[in-house]
Each structure stands twice: as structure tokens, then as C-alpha cells.
């Protein structure tokens, strides 16, 4: 008996077909295939074959033999062959969540007008996006470091507001930063000037034109 395939010292992957030939003066009853001392399968019909699923065993080197029997129970073992299993091993799934934090403004800071909110984010593979939330509402998304968001505070009431960021990686893992509370303190809008009819904070010919138009319109109404 002898193993004819695969060749000695072959490298295999996926499914590998083991083939053996056997002969006897009366007749071969079966051929057993072994991996070391472990029986893999018996085949009672020539050609004697066994399909080895190499994905079910770790990568490495294995020693294979075939053992043939005749009807009288006599047996013989083939010369051993070595094969190397080399399957591409998929990396384990990424289950590590990224980390993120707000780096500016500092907690407790007082802000006004337009302020840049900056964040940091890190991940074992890579960050895909960082979101900024103010008072629980999503207000911006940045897809590239450095993560900077322009916050127009005049759209918010004076007082304390809470900021946090949320970072994502390519596997969909995410994490939320610690909250940062800041105080918005914008000055009240200036009182309108007397004579500033159009509200542009200037007293000029445009205001005079509007006043004249209104005066003339008022005069026409009185005349009627």
C-alpha cells in the first residue's frame, strides 16, 4: 500500500484529496487513512480516497499513512508522508470600542459668540467619524482628525449647556465621551438707535428715505 496523493511535503489548504493504492495476492478488503495515530476514514473500494477538510484543523505539519487489510486480516502500512496545512486565517472580529474626549473648551468655561469645540478620538484599528452633541442633540459630524466643530453659541440661551462626543470605528463599535458643561454668556443685542428705521444700527440716507416715504403715505391718508 502507498499514498499517491498528495505528494510528500506538499502544502495544502481547503479540501485535500488523499489517494492510496493497495494490492494483495487475494484481494484488498479495506484501506484505512491515518493522521498520526488517529483514524480518519476507511475505504473499501478502489480507488481508495479520503477528502481531508484542512479548514477544520490548525495550520501546521501532519503525518499521514494508509493501512491496507486483506480478507484474512493481514495488513500493511504505507510509508508516511508529511503535509503542511496553510489556510488563510481570518482576523478575529474587532470588538474594541474607540475612546473619545472633548479637549476644548474646558469644563466650566464661559463661552460666547462662535467657539471651536475640539475633540480627540483613538481606536485600535481606526476612527471613521466623531459626532458632537449639545444638550443631547446631534449638531455636527467630523470624518477626519483633527475633530473640530464650530459652535455658534448665539443660537443658544445664556446659561449652562452640556457637550459630549461620540466616536465610531469601521466595525461599528462606538463610545461616548464624558460630558463637559460650559456656560454661554452672550451680551444682549444693542437697543435700536432713534432714527434707525431699517434696523441696521446706522442712521443714514436710507432711514431718511423710509421716514419720508412713510410721512408722505401718512399725508396722503389724511388727505383722503
VENFEN-V571549 format. One record per backbone hydrogen bond with DSSP energy under -1.0 kcal/mol. CO is the residue of the C=O (numbers start at 1). NH is the residue of the N-H. If there is no record, write none. Layout:
co:CO nh:NH
co:CO nh:NH
//
This chain:
co:2 nh:21
co:5 nh:19
co:7 nh:10
co:10 nh:84
co:12 nh:86
co:14 nh:54
co:16 nh:52
co:18 nh:50
co:19 nh:4
co:19 nh:5
co:20 nh:48
co:21 nh:2
co:30 nh:69
co:31 nh:43
co:32 nh:67
co:33 nh:40
co:33 nh:41
co:34 nh:65
co:35 nh:38
co:38 nh:35
co:41 nh:33
co:43 nh:31
co:48 nh:20
co:50 nh:18
co:52 nh:16
co:52 nh:54
co:53 nh:56
co:54 nh:57
co:60 nh:85
co:62 nh:83
co:63 nh:36
co:64 nh:81
co:65 nh:34
co:66 nh:78
co:67 nh:32
co:68 nh:76
co:69 nh:29
co:69 nh:30
co:70 nh:73
co:74 nh:70
co:76 nh:68
co:81 nh:64
co:82 nh:9
co:83 nh:62
co:84 nh:12
co:85 nh:60
co:99 nh:122
co:101 nh:120
co:104 nh:118
co:106 nh:109
co:109 nh:183
co:111 nh:185
co:113 nh:153
co:115 nh:151
co:117 nh:149
co:118 nh:103
co:118 nh:104
co:120 nh:101
co:122 nh:99
co:129 nh:168
co:130 nh:142
co:131 nh:166
co:132 nh:139
co:132 nh:140
co:133 nh:164
co:134 nh:137
co:137 nh:134
co:140 nh:132
co:142 nh:130
co:147 nh:119
co:149 nh:117
co:151 nh:115
co:151 nh:153
co:152 nh:155
co:153 nh:156
co:159 nh:184
co:161 nh:182
co:162 nh:135
co:163 nh:180
co:164 nh:133
co:165 nh:177
co:166 nh:131
co:167 nh:175
co:168 nh:128
co:168 nh:129
co:169 nh:172
co:173 nh:169
co:175 nh:167
co:180 nh:163
co:181 nh:108
co:182 nh:161
co:183 nh:111
co:184 nh:159
co:193 nh:196
co:195 nh:197
co:204 nh:208
co:205 nh:209
co:206 nh:210
co:207 nh:211
co:208 nh:212
co:209 nh:213
co:210 nh:214
co:211 nh:215
co:212 nh:216
co:213 nh:217
co:214 nh:218
co:215 nh:219
co:216 nh:220
co:217 nh:221
co:218 nh:222
co:219 nh:223
co:220 nh:224
//
